[in-house]
Amino acid sequence: MIIYGKQAVLEALRQRQALRVLVADGLKRDTVTQLERLARETDVPLEIVPRIDLDRALSTTQHQGVAAMLPEVTLSDPEEPFELARTRGERLLLVICDHLSDPRNYGAIIRSAEVLGAHGVVSETRRSAPLSATVVKTAAGATSYLPLVNVTNLARYIESLKSRGVWIYGTDAAATTSPASIDWDRDTALVIGAEGRGLRRLVRERCDDLLAIPMRGRVGSLNASVAAGILLYCVVTARGS
């Protein structure tokens, strides 16, 4: 897997994820020095290459002159989020993505979930964004620390969560329940629907309640990853975390 962009590559080096770093000839010296120092500290090969070689390899010129090869990201066992919650001594907090196909939204949700203390992000194998380089880059390293689970049938998976005492809250701009009215001191899964389409009927029907984030502006909806971040913050704040 190849990622690119200065901050993404620096983060990969800091987290000892990078296998090899490619730097475009002519990049600013201070940036090269920083990359070389981190590469030495982590024993990662760094190679200076013509910029046009990076353009061709990445099929873009928007790479800021830096790329890194990473190992493939592996998916987690469905039990790992539960184990992580038990290890931390916390109520379970999951984010479930219902057919979220935009890799940048998926990566941003993973990043917010890790930063705000969730225990995993779950998506369905079909018609969902795969764990691509774009997802890893957007997640800014969070894919290394957070269990990422794929299931074959999201509705059935939600039923299994409910049988274990997990409360399921879906997002719906037309809902009348506010996040502030919920008792979050319970094992919880937040279900985020695809932009434009929202939650599928079978998923919606399995939610214990539907939530809407109160909005005061004229725009009628929030980006899926922004909504996920706000809801996660509501949960962890209410829990006193």
Backbone bond lengths (Angstrom), bond angles and torsions (degrees), N, CA, C in turn:
res aa  C-N    CA-C-N  psi(-1)  N-CA   C-N-CA  omega(-1)  CA-C   N-CA-C  phi
1 M - - - 1.455 - - 1.529 108.83 -
2 I 1.332 117.08 135.27 1.458 121.84 -179.81 1.529 109.41 -116.05
3 I 1.338 116.40 131.12 1.458 121.52 172.24 1.521 108.12 -117.66
4 Y 1.328 115.89 162.04 1.460 118.62 179.79 1.518 109.89 -146.07
5 G 1.339 114.78 166.51 1.459 121.14 -175.25 1.523 109.90 106.27
6 K 1.325 116.51 137.99 1.461 121.63 -173.65 1.521 112.96 -55.66
7 Q 1.341 117.64 -53.95 1.463 120.25 -174.92 1.519 111.99 -66.25
8 A 1.333 116.76 -38.93 1.468 120.28 179.98 1.525 110.87 -63.20
9 V 1.333 116.83 -42.06 1.463 120.67 -179.31 1.529 111.01 -71.39
10 L 1.333 117.51 -41.49 1.466 119.92 176.57 1.527 110.86 -58.66
11 E 1.326 116.18 -42.49 1.468 120.09 179.91 1.531 110.54 -65.69
12 A 1.320 116.53 -39.60 1.463 119.98 178.55 1.525 110.99 -63.04
13 L 1.326 117.26 -37.90 1.462 120.74 177.43 1.529 110.91 -68.50
14 R 1.317 116.63 -43.81 1.469 119.81 -179.74 1.525 110.94 -60.81
15 Q 1.317 115.94 -35.24 1.464 120.21 -177.29 1.530 112.22 -92.51
16 R 1.339 115.95 9.13 1.465 122.08 177.67 1.528 111.94 56.75
17 Q 1.330 115.17 39.00 1.467 120.37 177.87 1.523 111.88 -95.19
18 A 1.335 117.10 -30.26 1.464 121.20 -171.51 1.521 111.69 -69.95
19 L 1.328 115.68 138.48 1.464 121.81 174.70 1.521 111.15 -98.20
20 R 1.326 115.70 -28.14 1.466 121.49 -178.12 1.517 107.88 -162.39
21 V 1.321 117.17 143.53 1.463 121.78 -179.83 1.519 109.36 -121.17
22 L 1.330 115.30 135.43 1.460 122.41 176.23 1.528 108.72 -114.72
23 V 1.324 116.43 130.50 1.463 121.84 -177.88 1.518 108.58 -124.98
24 A 1.321 116.38 131.58 1.462 120.96 -179.79 1.518 110.87 -70.71
25 D 1.318 116.01 135.72 1.462 121.61 176.38 1.536 109.10 -59.62
26 G 1.336 116.21 133.12 1.458 120.28 179.34 1.513 114.34 96.77
27 L 1.336 117.58 0.09 1.464 120.49 177.94 1.531 109.04 -65.28
28 K 1.337 116.77 151.79 1.460 120.93 -178.97 1.512 111.09 -52.29
29 R 1.347 115.36 138.41 1.457 120.65 -173.85 1.525 112.88 -61.85
30 D 1.326 117.68 -38.90 1.464 118.60 -178.30 1.526 111.60 -65.40
31 T 1.337 116.69 -35.59 1.465 120.02 176.94 1.524 110.61 -67.63
32 V 1.334 116.26 -43.60 1.466 120.65 179.17 1.526 110.04 -61.44
33 T 1.332 116.51 -42.81 1.467 120.90 179.91 1.525 110.91 -60.54
34 Q 1.328 116.30 -43.22 1.464 120.74 179.25 1.531 111.09 -63.34
35 L 1.326 116.35 -43.88 1.463 120.62 179.23 1.528 111.11 -65.53
36 E 1.330 116.52 -42.13 1.463 120.35 -179.98 1.529 111.45 -63.25
37 R 1.328 116.10 -40.55 1.469 119.67 179.96 1.530 110.76 -62.73
38 L 1.348 116.18 -48.04 1.468 119.68 179.72 1.526 111.40 -65.29
39 A 1.327 116.69 -37.11 1.472 119.73 179.46 1.529 110.45 -65.19
40 R 1.333 117.34 -39.99 1.472 120.52 177.41 1.530 110.67 -63.97
41 E 1.343 115.60 -43.92 1.468 120.31 -177.94 1.528 112.16 -62.92
42 T 1.317 116.28 -31.22 1.468 120.47 -177.19 1.531 112.61 -105.12
43 D 1.342 115.56 5.29 1.466 121.58 177.33 1.526 111.64 57.70
44 V 1.341 114.97 46.20 1.467 121.30 -179.53 1.526 108.83 -109.66
45 P 1.325 118.75 129.60 1.469 120.77 177.79 1.527 110.90 -62.66
46 L 1.328 116.81 136.33 1.466 122.52 176.77 1.522 107.93 -125.17
47 E 1.320 115.27 130.40 1.462 120.85 -176.12 1.528 110.18 -126.07
48 I 1.330 115.89 132.79 1.465 121.51 173.68 1.526 107.96 -88.68
49 V 1.335 116.60 125.76 1.469 120.97 -176.79 1.527 109.60 -130.65
50 P 1.326 118.18 157.43 1.464 120.28 174.03 1.530 110.58 -58.46
51 R 1.334 116.87 139.90 1.463 120.38 -178.17 1.526 111.78 -57.67
52 I 1.307 116.91 -36.01 1.466 119.34 -178.22 1.534 111.34 -63.95
53 D 1.349 116.58 -28.68 1.468 119.16 177.26 1.524 110.71 -66.82
54 L 1.348 115.80 -38.06 1.467 118.93 176.15 1.521 110.40 -66.60
55 D 1.336 116.70 -43.03 1.465 120.77 178.51 1.530 110.54 -53.83
56 R 1.321 115.45 -45.57 1.463 120.36 -176.65 1.527 110.99 -71.25
57 A 1.326 116.32 -43.28 1.471 119.73 -176.74 1.519 112.07 -65.80
58 L 1.353 115.96 -34.51 1.457 120.00 -175.38 1.519 113.17 -99.52
59 S 1.339 116.69 -7.70 1.477 122.42 -178.19 1.531 111.49 57.24
60 T 1.320 116.00 34.04 1.461 121.56 176.39 1.519 108.59 -159.37
61 T 1.340 115.10 155.37 1.468 119.59 173.25 1.523 110.77 -102.81
62 Q 1.326 117.27 0.46 1.466 122.46 -175.92 1.533 111.51 -94.32
63 H 1.325 116.72 49.89 1.461 120.66 -176.09 1.519 113.74 -110.22
64 Q 1.348 117.05 -2.13 1.467 122.84 179.58 1.528 112.61 60.32
65 G 1.317 116.07 18.46 1.456 119.76 175.37 1.513 115.57 79.18
66 V 1.325 117.39 13.09 1.466 120.35 -176.66 1.531 110.33 -139.34
67 A 1.325 116.47 136.08 1.461 121.51 174.96 1.521 108.92 -144.10
68 A 1.323 115.85 158.56 1.463 120.46 178.78 1.512 109.86 -143.88
69 M 1.317 115.34 144.23 1.462 121.19 173.49 1.521 108.02 -93.38
70 L 1.335 115.55 130.81 1.456 122.35 -179.54 1.524 109.74 -120.86
71 P 1.324 118.00 154.66 1.468 118.71 171.13 1.516 109.77 -66.90
72 E 1.299 116.74 156.43 1.460 120.67 178.58 1.532 110.01 -63.63
73 V 1.329 116.08 139.49 1.462 120.68 177.83 1.524 108.73 -76.65
74 T 1.318 116.48 133.46 1.456 120.14 -179.53 1.522 110.83 -102.96
75 L 1.314 115.61 145.34 1.461 120.97 177.62 1.521 110.12 -79.51
76 S 1.322 116.24 157.03 1.456 122.59 -176.21 1.526 111.07 -100.05
77 D 1.318 114.73 158.42 1.451 121.46 172.66 1.532 108.97 -69.52
78 P 1.335 119.09 143.84 1.469 121.00 -179.33 1.526 114.62 -56.90
79 E 1.332 117.53 -20.00 1.466 119.86 -179.92 1.532 112.79 -81.70
80 E 1.322 117.35 -16.15 1.470 119.97 -173.79 1.530 113.69 -61.21
81 P 1.346 119.80 -41.04 1.474 117.90 176.63 1.531 112.28 -59.91
82 F 1.324 117.57 -38.85 1.460 120.88 178.34 1.528 110.93 -64.45
83 E 1.328 115.69 -41.03 1.465 120.07 179.11 1.527 111.04 -65.62
84 L 1.341 116.53 -39.66 1.459 120.15 178.77 1.524 110.89 -63.80
85 A 1.332 116.40 -42.54 1.468 120.01 178.50 1.528 110.63 -62.70
86 R 1.334 116.62 -41.89 1.472 120.09 178.94 1.522 111.15 -64.38
87 T 1.328 116.49 -41.38 1.468 120.65 179.92 1.523 111.22 -61.38
88 R 1.320 116.04 -39.02 1.468 120.48 -179.65 1.527 112.29 -82.27
89 G 1.323 117.26 -11.62 1.458 120.57 -176.03 1.509 112.14 67.95
90 E 1.351 116.55 39.87 1.466 121.70 -175.27 1.522 111.45 -122.91
91 R 1.335 114.80 158.93 1.456 120.63 168.92 1.529 108.53 -66.25
92 L 1.329 116.23 140.01 1.454 120.45 -179.69 1.533 110.98 -61.19
93 L 1.319 115.80 139.29 1.464 121.75 173.29 1.523 108.32 -138.29
94 L 1.327 115.32 110.65 1.459 122.10 -179.96 1.522 110.56 -114.51
95 V 1.327 115.43 154.11 1.460 121.30 167.84 1.525 106.76 -117.49
96 I 1.329 115.74 126.38 1.462 121.41 178.75 1.522 108.30 -111.32
97 C 1.325 116.65 126.11 1.467 121.71 179.94 1.524 109.02 -101.39
98 D 1.315 115.85 116.56 1.460 121.06 -178.79 1.524 110.28 -92.10
99 H 1.341 115.75 96.43 1.471 122.75 178.06 1.527 112.54 55.47
100 L 1.302 115.90 43.33 1.459 121.68 175.75 1.528 108.09 -81.20
101 S 1.316 116.92 108.53 1.463 120.19 -171.17 1.530 113.73 -98.04
102 D 1.336 118.05 -13.20 1.463 120.72 -179.00 1.536 109.44 -79.92
103 P 1.339 118.73 117.02 1.467 120.40 -176.50 1.531 113.35 -64.15
104 R 1.326 116.96 -29.69 1.470 118.88 179.16 1.533 111.23 -72.03
105 N 1.306 116.11 -39.08 1.466 119.25 174.72 1.528 110.78 -63.81
106 Y 1.321 115.72 -43.03 1.468 120.88 179.40 1.535 109.93 -60.90
107 G 1.330 116.44 -47.38 1.461 120.24 179.17 1.514 112.71 -63.48
108 A 1.334 117.04 -39.76 1.468 120.64 179.75 1.530 111.05 -66.79
109 I 1.335 116.69 -36.53 1.469 120.09 177.32 1.528 110.33 -65.96
110 I 1.326 117.24 -42.71 1.462 120.83 177.56 1.525 109.89 -59.71
111 R 1.319 116.40 -43.49 1.472 120.54 179.87 1.529 111.02 -62.06
112 S 1.327 117.27 -48.63 1.469 120.67 179.51 1.521 111.23 -62.93
113 A 1.337 116.48 -41.05 1.460 120.24 -179.09 1.524 111.13 -62.03
114 E 1.325 116.94 -42.73 1.469 119.91 -179.84 1.526 111.05 -68.29
115 V 1.328 116.25 -45.66 1.464 120.84 -177.84 1.529 111.48 -62.38
116 L 1.333 116.74 -38.09 1.463 120.87 -174.96 1.530 113.21 -93.41
117 G 1.327 117.09 6.80 1.453 119.54 169.37 1.506 117.37 90.07
118 A 1.332 118.13 17.91 1.459 119.79 175.08 1.526 109.70 -69.24
119 H 1.318 116.15 167.15 1.466 120.40 -175.38 1.528 113.30 -107.93
120 G 1.323 117.33 -0.90 1.449 119.49 176.94 1.513 112.34 170.50
121 V 1.324 115.14 159.56 1.466 122.49 174.22 1.523 107.31 -123.95
122 V 1.330 115.60 130.28 1.465 121.69 -174.79 1.520 109.53 -118.08
123 S 1.316 116.76 136.93 1.464 121.15 174.96 1.523 108.97 -139.41
124 E 1.321 115.32 167.45 1.463 120.75 179.74 1.519 109.60 -94.21
125 T 1.306 116.38 145.96 1.462 120.65 -175.57 1.523 111.92 -62.27
126 R 1.326 116.97 -41.44 1.470 120.63 -176.37 1.527 111.30 -85.63
127 R 1.316 115.29 141.50 1.466 123.52 171.61 1.537 113.28 54.82
128 S 1.315 116.55 30.06 1.458 121.19 175.15 1.523 108.75 -122.46
129 A 1.305 116.54 156.50 1.464 120.53 179.58 1.528 109.80 -61.97
130 P 1.328 118.06 127.77 1.470 120.07 177.14 1.527 110.48 -76.02
131 L 1.312 115.87 168.65 1.462 120.72 178.15 1.529 109.33 -77.94
132 S 1.313 115.13 80.13 1.459 121.58 -176.49 1.524 111.31 -95.47
133 A 1.333 115.49 176.05 1.461 120.70 176.71 1.526 110.97 -61.54
134 T 1.323 117.10 -34.14 1.467 120.37 178.81 1.518 110.79 -64.80
135 V 1.329 116.74 -41.32 1.464 120.84 177.35 1.526 110.29 -62.22
136 V 1.329 116.39 -47.66 1.467 121.31 -178.59 1.523 110.56 -61.80
137 K 1.326 116.87 -43.80 1.464 120.71 179.80 1.523 110.98 -63.09
138 T 1.325 117.33 -45.74 1.460 121.32 -178.68 1.529 111.37 -66.40
139 A 1.327 116.37 -34.28 1.470 120.69 -179.67 1.522 112.37 -72.03
140 A 1.334 117.31 -12.99 1.474 122.42 174.23 1.525 112.98 53.86
141 G 1.333 116.39 43.65 1.455 120.35 175.55 1.514 115.31 97.29
142 A 1.328 117.24 -12.35 1.466 120.05 -175.81 1.526 112.99 -66.36
143 T 1.339 117.43 -22.63 1.466 120.09 179.82 1.525 112.01 -64.57
144 S 1.338 117.13 -17.58 1.467 120.41 179.82 1.519 112.61 -82.21
145 Y 1.324 117.61 -17.28 1.457 120.70 -171.19 1.526 114.68 -115.97
146 L 1.327 117.14 -14.14 1.460 120.41 -172.48 1.522 110.49 -116.23
147 P 1.337 118.64 131.33 1.463 119.74 175.10 1.532 111.32 -60.61
148 L 1.317 115.73 128.45 1.461 122.84 177.95 1.520 107.17 -116.85
149 V 1.310 116.12 119.17 1.464 122.09 -171.32 1.526 110.32 -117.12
150 N 1.316 116.23 135.21 1.470 122.83 170.91 1.520 109.21 -110.66
151 V 1.329 116.93 134.92 1.469 120.72 175.97 1.522 108.60 -125.34
152 T 1.317 116.34 155.99 1.466 119.40 -176.92 1.522 112.63 -82.01
153 N 1.341 117.10 -27.15 1.461 120.47 -178.60 1.527 108.67 -139.94
154 L 1.320 115.89 108.34 1.462 120.77 -173.53 1.523 111.98 -67.58
155 A 1.318 117.57 -40.37 1.467 120.66 -179.64 1.525 110.45 -61.93
156 R 1.320 116.06 -42.80 1.462 120.29 179.37 1.533 110.60 -67.60
157 Y 1.326 116.32 -38.15 1.461 120.36 178.19 1.533 110.69 -62.74
158 I 1.327 116.65 -41.93 1.463 120.51 178.42 1.528 110.63 -61.97
159 E 1.320 117.02 -39.96 1.469 120.28 176.40 1.529 110.79 -59.92
160 S 1.331 116.40 -39.70 1.469 119.38 179.65 1.524 110.94 -67.29
161 L 1.335 117.28 -35.17 1.463 120.43 176.19 1.524 110.70 -64.54
162 K 1.327 115.92 -43.89 1.463 119.68 -179.16 1.528 111.46 -63.18
163 S 1.320 116.79 -34.23 1.463 119.82 178.30 1.518 111.54 -67.30
164 R 1.349 116.42 -17.18 1.458 121.10 178.67 1.534 111.57 -100.93
165 G 1.311 116.48 10.76 1.458 120.44 175.76 1.510 115.26 86.90
166 V 1.332 117.46 14.35 1.462 120.99 178.92 1.522 109.37 -86.81
167 W 1.323 116.69 131.44 1.462 122.30 177.35 1.525 109.07 -87.82
168 I 1.328 115.68 136.16 1.460 122.18 -174.22 1.528 110.03 -111.90
169 Y 1.315 116.39 121.91 1.466 121.50 179.83 1.531 109.76 -121.91
170 G 1.319 115.84 118.39 1.452 120.91 178.51 1.519 111.66 -96.13
171 T 1.323 115.74 162.34 1.460 121.01 178.74 1.526 109.72 -103.37
172 D 1.325 115.07 138.20 1.467 121.02 179.61 1.525 107.21 -157.95
173 A 1.324 115.75 119.65 1.461 120.37 -177.02 1.528 112.25 -59.85
174 A 1.341 117.38 -24.39 1.468 121.33 -178.31 1.528 112.47 -91.52
175 A 1.320 118.38 -0.38 1.466 120.89 -178.03 1.523 110.99 -68.53
176 T 1.314 116.01 157.96 1.473 120.89 -178.99 1.525 112.67 -105.96
177 T 1.336 117.36 -6.29 1.466 120.67 -179.74 1.519 110.18 -90.87
178 S 1.331 116.02 130.48 1.460 121.47 178.39 1.528 110.17 -93.92
179 P 1.333 119.00 146.62 1.466 120.93 176.31 1.527 112.91 -56.03
180 A 1.331 116.88 -29.38 1.466 120.73 -178.07 1.523 112.82 -68.54
181 S 1.334 117.09 -17.85 1.467 120.02 -177.10 1.532 113.22 -91.77
182 I 1.330 117.01 -0.59 1.464 121.38 -175.41 1.535 110.57 -95.16
183 D 1.328 115.89 141.35 1.466 121.52 170.43 1.528 107.02 -83.85
184 W 1.322 116.07 106.17 1.464 120.10 -175.38 1.521 113.20 -88.58
185 D 1.309 118.06 4.13 1.463 120.70 179.72 1.528 109.85 -82.01
186 R 1.304 115.76 61.09 1.466 123.37 -178.17 1.525 107.70 -159.78
187 D 1.315 117.11 157.34 1.464 120.37 175.37 1.525 108.46 -61.01
188 T 1.320 116.02 129.15 1.471 120.73 -168.31 1.518 112.04 -136.58
189 A 1.328 115.17 143.52 1.460 122.00 168.85 1.524 108.51 -127.30
190 L 1.322 116.37 129.33 1.463 122.71 176.79 1.523 108.24 -99.91
191 V 1.328 116.51 127.45 1.470 120.82 -178.48 1.527 109.08 -105.49
192 I 1.323 115.53 119.95 1.466 122.03 -178.75 1.519 108.78 -107.58
193 G 1.316 116.84 123.70 1.458 121.18 -179.06 1.515 112.62 -86.75
194 A 1.318 115.23 165.71 1.460 121.25 177.77 1.523 110.01 -68.08
195 E 1.324 115.97 145.54 1.462 120.06 179.58 1.530 110.27 -62.94
196 G 1.310 115.25 135.58 1.456 121.00 179.32 1.518 112.87 88.64
197 R 1.333 116.86 -44.78 1.473 120.26 -176.96 1.515 112.73 -95.94
198 G 1.309 117.64 -26.98 1.458 120.68 -178.20 1.521 111.88 70.64
199 L 1.313 116.17 -154.41 1.461 121.65 -178.54 1.524 111.22 -79.56
200 R 1.311 116.31 142.52 1.455 120.26 173.13 1.531 109.86 -71.51
201 R 1.323 116.36 155.20 1.462 121.01 -174.40 1.528 112.39 -56.60
202 L 1.337 117.48 -47.59 1.460 120.11 -176.74 1.530 111.93 -64.69
203 V 1.314 116.06 -33.38 1.471 120.11 177.38 1.519 110.01 -73.18
204 R 1.334 115.66 -45.30 1.466 120.95 179.95 1.534 110.88 -57.56
205 E 1.315 116.90 -42.66 1.471 121.07 -176.59 1.525 112.55 -65.89
206 R 1.311 116.69 -20.66 1.462 119.94 -178.41 1.530 113.33 -94.69
207 C 1.314 116.76 -1.47 1.467 120.06 177.33 1.526 110.03 -77.15
208 D 1.317 116.36 143.07 1.467 120.18 175.57 1.524 111.32 -72.31
209 D 1.323 116.20 -30.15 1.464 120.34 176.55 1.519 107.89 -159.97
210 L 1.337 115.56 159.72 1.458 122.27 176.52 1.521 108.71 -112.85
211 L 1.321 115.93 137.23 1.459 121.36 -175.16 1.524 111.00 -117.29
212 A 1.319 114.61 148.66 1.460 121.03 171.92 1.518 108.31 -129.88
213 I 1.317 116.33 135.33 1.466 121.33 176.14 1.520 107.87 -80.36
214 P 1.339 118.20 122.56 1.470 119.74 179.58 1.529 110.73 -59.19
215 M 1.333 115.61 132.69 1.472 120.69 -179.17 1.518 110.14 -126.47
216 R 1.305 115.92 143.24 1.464 121.04 -177.85 1.524 112.95 -112.17
217 G 1.317 116.71 -13.62 1.456 119.64 -178.32 1.513 112.54 -83.81
218 R 1.308 115.63 -173.41 1.465 121.31 -177.94 1.521 113.14 -91.00
219 V 1.317 117.20 -19.17 1.461 120.21 178.55 1.526 108.21 -73.37
220 G 1.329 116.57 134.65 1.461 120.16 -169.42 1.504 117.27 -84.11
221 S 1.336 118.40 -6.88 1.462 118.17 -177.21 1.518 110.70 -155.51
222 L 1.333 115.01 167.53 1.454 122.28 178.33 1.519 110.06 -111.04
223 N 1.312 115.94 150.94 1.451 121.43 169.45 1.534 109.30 -55.74
224 A 1.338 117.96 142.78 1.462 121.51 -175.32 1.525 112.43 -57.44
225 S 1.328 117.78 -42.41 1.461 119.56 -178.50 1.524 111.72 -71.11
226 V 1.329 117.15 -33.36 1.464 120.43 176.40 1.526 110.24 -66.24
227 A 1.330 116.43 -44.88 1.468 120.70 177.93 1.524 110.86 -59.73
228 A 1.341 116.41 -42.40 1.469 119.67 178.87 1.517 110.96 -61.51
229 G 1.337 117.39 -42.80 1.461 120.90 179.79 1.516 112.48 -62.86
230 I 1.328 116.15 -41.63 1.469 120.10 179.64 1.530 110.35 -64.51
231 L 1.323 116.81 -45.45 1.466 120.13 -178.89 1.531 111.39 -65.21
232 L 1.312 117.31 -40.19 1.465 120.63 177.12 1.531 110.35 -60.64
233 Y 1.324 115.66 -42.84 1.463 119.42 179.02 1.535 110.85 -63.55
234 C 1.326 116.87 -39.73 1.466 120.56 177.10 1.529 110.85 -58.78
235 V 1.351 115.66 -42.52 1.459 119.36 -177.36 1.523 111.20 -67.30
236 V 1.338 116.61 -51.28 1.468 119.14 -174.99 1.539 111.19 -67.81
237 T 1.321 116.89 -32.14 1.471 119.74 177.40 1.520 110.44 -67.94
238 A 1.343 116.14 -44.26 1.466 119.96 179.72 1.520 111.44 -64.93
239 R 1.325 116.84 -30.73 1.453 120.16 178.75 1.530 112.63 -79.68
240 G 1.327 115.29 -7.07 1.453 118.96 -178.68 1.500 114.18 78.40
241 S 1.341 116.17 20.90 1.460 120.95 -178.55 1.521 110.71 -86.07
